[in-house]
Amino acid sequence: MNERQLLEATRAGDEDAFARLTEPYRRALHAHCYRMLGSVADAEDALQETLLGAWRGLASFEGRSSLRSWLYAIATNACLRAIERRPKRVLPIDYGPAADPHDGLGEPLVESVWVEPYPDEMLGLEDGVAGPEARYEQRESVELAFIAALQHLPARQRAVLILRDVLGFSAREAAEALKTTPIGVDSALQRAHKAVDQRLPERSQQAVLGSLDDQSLREIVDRYVDAFERADVDAVVSMLAADGAMTMPPLPTWYRGREPVAAFLSADVLKDKRWRVVRARANGQLAFGNYRWDEERAIFEPRSLSVLTLAREGIAEITTFLGAELPLRFGLPDQIEP
């Protein structure tokens, strides 16, 4: 059945036809909701609300816009309602100043204020841009720095920037989705550009990774894995840029600079601990699942997921998301044998 036939069958109440009609869009819609909300769980909720809204509203879909545009309009408005109900999400660097490693770790924040990592395999995206009017490549638009910058925008500016610059909507399409005017969309987009450009690094992670050949990338991965598994603090720190940072959400505590990071690793993460590190991919960046040795069970257990942000001078940031469930979400094993 083609799209028109699936539409007719869905309007007649065929749930299977609706599932087939929306299936090609679900992964990209989920990624869209993640950009808006900065959370995998919130994105899942917004996607379910989107699909429910589409099912209930399909009888009123007249086909004046594409099905894709119509679904994105529903998803965007579901996300705008979600944003009204909860605080914005941030990374620790945006939450407070860097800490002194001798002061100890702060208590983890239990409320949902942190940007979450996103598995590359969930994106359902090809490289390149979504349309001729898009400003950002699809993988650029899920990098941690980009997602964090988006969360600082007012909700409607955020929606406009994603619709126009990531999805390639025209000003008219974006205005229809948000029930405003093309002039209003263009005005919001200009303000969003100014705010986001101030927060983004000079080069995206896609640009940095694209400048490395396969051998150079393998060397970075191998050095990082080897250094952590040998608990070699000096080797880890030697890979950092001079102002490199280490953050650990949901802990608000974070460190900047080689010496503070080295002091923290020596006193905590790599002190009297054995690790296994498994490569993953998150947010279009290098990522690693971290497994710590459990003496009683005699296995390595999942503990966290680290996402690396690279720069010309070395690793600009190690963002380690704490949580035993995270490696499993990224398709990594639930334990590693010795």
C-alpha positions as CSV (number, residue, x, y, z in Angstrom):
1,M,0.0,0.0,0.0
2,N,1.2,3.5,-0.8
3,E,0.9,6.5,1.6
4,R,-2.4,7.6,0.2
5,Q,-3.9,4.1,0.6
6,L,-2.5,3.8,4.1
7,L,-4.0,7.2,5.0
8,E,-7.4,6.0,3.8
9,A,-7.1,2.8,5.7
10,T,-6.1,4.6,8.8
11,R,-9.0,7.0,8.6
12,A,-11.2,3.9,8.4
13,G,-9.8,2.9,11.8
14,D,-7.0,0.4,10.7
15,E,-4.4,0.6,13.5
16,D,-2.0,-1.6,11.5
17,A,-2.1,0.8,8.6
18,F,-1.4,3.7,11.0
19,A,1.6,1.9,12.4
20,R,2.9,1.3,8.8
21,L,2.1,4.9,7.8
22,T,4.1,6.5,10.7
23,E,6.9,3.9,11.0
24,P,9.3,5.7,8.5
25,Y,9.1,8.8,10.6
26,R,9.3,7.5,14.2
27,R,13.1,7.5,14.7
28,A,13.6,10.9,13.3
29,L,10.7,12.2,15.3
30,H,12.2,10.8,18.5
31,A,15.5,12.6,17.7
32,H,13.6,15.8,17.1
33,C,11.9,15.5,20.5
34,Y,15.3,14.8,22.1
35,R,16.7,18.0,20.5
36,M,13.8,19.9,21.9
37,L,13.9,18.4,25.4
38,G,17.5,17.1,26.0
39,S,16.2,13.9,27.5
40,V,15.7,10.4,26.0
41,A,12.9,9.6,28.5
42,D,11.1,12.9,27.8
43,A,11.6,12.4,24.1
44,E,9.9,9.0,24.3
45,D,6.9,10.5,26.2
46,A,6.6,13.3,23.6
47,L,6.8,10.8,20.8
48,Q,4.0,8.7,22.3
49,E,1.9,11.9,22.7
50,T,2.7,12.8,19.1
51,L,1.5,9.4,17.8
52,L,-1.6,9.5,19.9
53,G,-2.4,13.1,18.6
54,A,-1.8,12.0,15.0
55,W,-4.1,9.0,15.4
56,R,-6.9,11.1,16.8
57,G,-6.4,14.0,14.4
58,L,-5.8,12.2,11.2
59,A,-9.4,12.6,10.1
60,S,-8.7,16.4,9.9
61,F,-5.5,16.0,8.0
62,E,-6.3,17.6,4.6
63,G,-3.0,17.0,2.9
64,R,-2.2,20.7,2.3
65,S,1.2,20.0,3.8
66,S,3.2,16.8,3.7
67,L,2.6,14.1,6.2
68,R,6.1,14.7,7.4
69,S,5.5,18.4,8.1
70,W,2.2,17.6,9.8
71,L,3.8,15.0,12.2
72,Y,6.7,17.4,13.0
73,A,4.2,20.1,13.9
74,I,2.4,17.8,16.3
75,A,5.7,16.7,17.8
76,T,6.9,20.2,18.2
77,N,3.8,21.3,20.0
78,A,3.9,18.2,22.3
79,C,7.5,19.2,23.2
80,L,6.4,22.9,23.9
81,R,3.8,21.6,26.3
82,A,6.4,19.4,28.0
83,I,8.8,22.3,28.4
84,E,6.1,24.3,30.2
85,R,5.9,21.5,32.8
86,R,9.5,21.1,33.8
87,P,12.8,23.0,34.2
88,K,15.3,23.3,31.4
89,R,18.1,20.7,31.2
90,V,21.8,21.6,31.4
91,L,25.2,20.2,31.6
92,P,27.3,20.6,34.9
93,I,29.5,23.3,33.2
94,D,26.3,25.5,32.8
95,Y,25.0,24.7,36.3
96,G,27.9,26.1,38.4
97,P,31.6,26.9,38.6
98,A,34.4,24.3,38.5
99,A,35.3,22.7,41.8
100,D,38.5,22.2,43.8
101,P,39.3,18.5,43.7
102,H,40.3,18.6,47.4
103,D,36.8,19.7,48.5
104,G,35.1,16.4,47.8
105,L,32.2,15.6,45.5
106,G,28.8,17.3,45.9
107,E,25.6,15.3,46.3
108,P,23.9,14.2,43.1
109,L,20.9,16.2,42.1
110,V,17.8,14.0,42.1
111,E,15.6,16.3,40.0
112,S,15.8,16.0,36.3
113,V,17.9,18.9,35.3
114,W,20.6,17.2,33.2
115,V,21.0,16.8,29.5
116,E,21.1,13.1,28.7
117,P,23.3,11.2,26.2
118,Y,21.6,9.9,23.0
119,P,22.6,6.6,21.3
120,D,23.7,7.1,17.7
121,E,21.8,3.9,16.7
122,M,18.5,5.6,17.7
123,L,19.0,8.5,15.3
124,G,17.9,6.9,12.1
125,L,19.8,9.7,10.3
126,E,22.1,9.8,7.4
127,D,25.0,12.2,7.2
128,G,24.4,15.5,5.6
129,V,21.6,18.0,5.9
130,A,17.8,17.3,5.9
131,G,17.0,19.9,3.2
132,P,18.4,22.8,1.2
133,E,17.4,25.3,3.9
134,A,19.0,23.4,6.7
135,R,22.1,25.0,8.4
136,Y,23.3,22.1,10.5
137,E,24.2,18.6,9.5
138,Q,21.9,15.9,11.1
139,R,24.7,14.5,13.3
140,E,25.9,18.0,14.3
141,S,22.5,18.7,15.6
142,V,22.7,16.0,18.3
143,E,26.2,16.8,19.6
144,L,26.2,17.5,23.3
145,A,27.3,21.1,22.9
146,F,24.5,21.8,20.4
147,I,21.8,20.1,22.6
148,A,23.0,22.0,25.7
149,A,23.0,25.3,23.7
150,L,19.4,24.7,22.6
151,Q,18.2,24.2,26.1
152,H,19.2,27.8,26.9
153,L,16.8,29.2,24.3
154,P,13.2,30.2,25.0
155,A,11.0,27.3,24.0
156,R,9.6,28.8,20.8
157,Q,13.0,30.1,19.6
158,R,14.3,26.6,20.2
159,A,11.5,25.1,18.1
160,V,12.1,27.7,15.3
161,L,15.8,27.0,15.1
162,I,15.3,23.2,14.9
163,L,12.5,23.4,12.4
164,R,14.4,25.8,10.1
165,D,18.1,25.0,10.6
166,V,18.0,21.3,11.4
167,L,14.9,20.0,9.5
168,G,15.1,22.5,6.7
169,F,11.5,23.7,7.0
170,S,10.7,26.9,5.1
171,A,9.6,30.0,7.1
172,R,6.1,29.3,5.9
173,E,6.1,25.7,7.0
174,A,7.6,26.6,10.4
175,A,5.0,29.4,10.8
176,E,2.2,26.9,10.1
177,A,3.6,24.4,12.6
178,L,3.8,27.1,15.4
179,K,0.7,29.0,14.4
180,T,2.5,32.2,13.8
181,T,3.7,34.3,10.8
182,P,6.8,33.8,8.6
183,I,8.0,37.3,9.8
184,G,7.7,36.1,13.4
185,V,9.6,32.9,12.5
186,D,12.5,34.9,10.9
187,S,12.7,37.3,13.8
188,A,12.8,34.4,16.3
189,L,15.4,32.6,14.2
190,Q,17.7,35.7,14.2
191,R,17.6,35.9,18.0
192,A,18.2,32.1,18.3
193,H,21.2,32.3,16.0
194,K,22.8,35.0,18.1
195,A,22.3,33.1,21.4
196,V,23.4,29.6,20.1
197,D,26.4,30.9,18.2
198,Q,27.8,32.4,21.5
199,R,27.6,28.9,23.2
200,L,28.9,26.6,20.4
201,P,32.6,25.8,20.1
202,E,34.5,27.0,17.0
203,R,34.4,23.6,15.4
204,S,31.7,21.0,15.7
205,Q,32.6,17.4,16.6
206,Q,31.8,16.3,13.1
207,A,34.4,18.7,11.8
208,V,37.0,17.5,14.3
209,L,36.3,13.9,13.7
210,G,36.2,14.4,9.9
211,S,39.7,16.0,10.1
212,L,41.1,12.7,11.6
213,D,41.9,9.7,9.4
214,D,41.0,6.2,10.6
215,Q,44.4,5.5,12.1
216,S,44.5,8.7,14.1
217,L,41.0,8.0,15.4
218,R,42.0,4.5,16.4
219,E,45.1,5.8,18.2
220,I,42.9,8.2,20.3
221,V,40.5,5.4,21.2
222,D,43.2,2.9,22.0
223,R,45.2,5.4,24.1
224,Y,42.2,6.4,26.1
225,V,41.0,2.8,26.7
226,D,44.5,1.6,27.6
227,A,45.1,4.6,30.0
228,F,41.9,4.0,31.9
229,E,42.3,0.2,32.1
230,R,45.8,0.6,33.4
231,A,44.6,3.3,35.9
232,D,47.3,5.5,34.5
233,V,46.4,9.0,35.6
234,D,49.3,10.7,33.8
235,A,48.4,8.9,30.6
236,V,44.7,10.0,30.8
237,V,45.6,13.6,31.7
238,S,48.2,13.8,28.8
239,M,45.3,13.4,26.4
240,L,43.5,16.5,27.8
241,A,43.7,19.9,26.4
242,A,45.3,22.4,28.8
243,D,41.8,23.6,29.9
244,G,40.1,20.3,29.5
245,A,37.2,19.5,31.8
246,M,35.7,16.4,33.4
247,T,32.0,16.4,34.4
248,M,29.9,13.7,36.0
249,P,26.1,14.3,35.9
250,P,24.0,13.9,38.0
251,L,26.8,15.2,40.2
252,P,27.0,19.0,40.0
253,T,30.7,18.8,40.8
254,W,33.1,19.2,37.8
255,Y,36.8,20.0,37.3
256,R,38.7,22.1,34.7
257,G,42.4,21.9,33.9
258,R,44.9,19.0,33.9
259,E,46.0,19.3,37.5
260,P,42.5,19.4,39.1
261,V,41.4,16.5,36.9
262,A,44.6,14.5,37.7
263,A,44.0,15.1,41.5
264,F,40.4,13.9,41.2
265,L,41.3,10.8,39.2
266,S,44.1,10.0,41.6
267,A,41.9,10.4,44.7
268,D,38.8,8.8,43.4
269,V,38.1,7.3,40.0
270,L,41.4,5.5,39.4
271,K,42.4,4.9,43.0
272,D,42.4,1.2,43.8
273,K,39.9,0.4,41.1
274,R,40.0,-1.8,38.1
275,W,38.1,-0.8,34.9
276,R,37.2,-2.2,31.6
277,V,36.2,0.3,28.9
278,V,34.1,-0.5,25.9
279,R,33.6,1.7,22.9
280,A,30.2,3.1,22.1
281,R,28.8,6.1,20.0
282,A,26.7,8.8,21.5
283,N,25.5,12.2,20.2
284,G,27.7,11.7,17.1
285,Q,30.8,11.6,19.3
286,L,33.2,9.1,20.7
287,A,31.8,7.4,23.8
288,F,32.7,4.6,26.1
289,G,30.9,2.3,28.5
290,N,32.7,2.0,31.8
291,Y,32.7,-1.2,33.8
292,R,34.2,-1.5,37.3
293,W,35.5,-4.7,38.9
294,D,33.3,-6.2,41.6
295,E,35.4,-8.3,43.9
296,E,32.4,-10.2,45.4
297,R,30.9,-11.2,42.1
298,A,34.2,-11.4,40.3
299,I,33.0,-9.6,37.2
300,F,33.1,-6.1,35.8
301,E,29.8,-4.3,36.3
302,P,28.4,-1.4,34.3
303,R,28.8,2.0,36.0
304,S,28.6,4.9,33.6
305,L,29.0,6.2,30.0
306,S,31.6,8.7,29.0
307,V,31.2,11.0,26.0
308,L,34.4,12.7,24.7
309,T,34.5,16.1,23.1
310,L,37.6,16.5,21.0
311,A,39.5,19.7,20.1
312,R,42.7,20.4,18.2
313,E,44.7,20.4,21.4
314,G,43.3,17.2,22.8
315,I,40.2,16.1,24.7
316,A,38.3,19.3,25.6
317,E,35.8,17.5,27.9
318,I,35.1,14.1,29.3
319,T,31.4,14.0,30.2
320,T,30.7,10.9,32.3
321,F,27.1,10.2,32.8
322,L,26.7,8.1,36.0
323,G,24.3,5.2,36.0
324,A,24.6,1.4,35.7
325,E,21.8,1.3,33.2
326,L,23.4,3.6,30.7
327,P,25.8,1.2,29.0
328,L,22.9,-1.2,28.5
329,R,20.9,1.5,26.8
330,F,23.7,1.8,24.3
331,G,23.6,-1.9,23.4
332,L,26.7,-2.8,25.6
333,P,26.9,-5.9,27.7
334,D,25.3,-6.1,31.2
335,Q,28.6,-7.4,32.6
336,I,32.2,-8.3,31.4
337,E,33.9,-11.5,32.5
338,P,37.5,-11.2,33.8
